[in-house]
Amino acid sequence: MDIVENGVHVHNLNATVLHLLGLDHERLIYRYEGREFRLTDLHGHIVKEILV
């Protein structure tokens, strides 16, 4: 249940998966209660170490 090494935040993991699917996680926006949100929030970055 604990991360042993090379932990990745869920926002970064989502950004990486969306990148692999060919989607730009920074442009993927949905509206909820009149506000716009991104699936990866403002913190998501592609983890290039996973892509090797």
Buried (B, 14 or more C-beta within 10 A) or exposed (E): EEEEEEEBBEBBBBBBBBBEEEEEBEEBEEEEEEEEEBBBEEEBBBBEEBEE
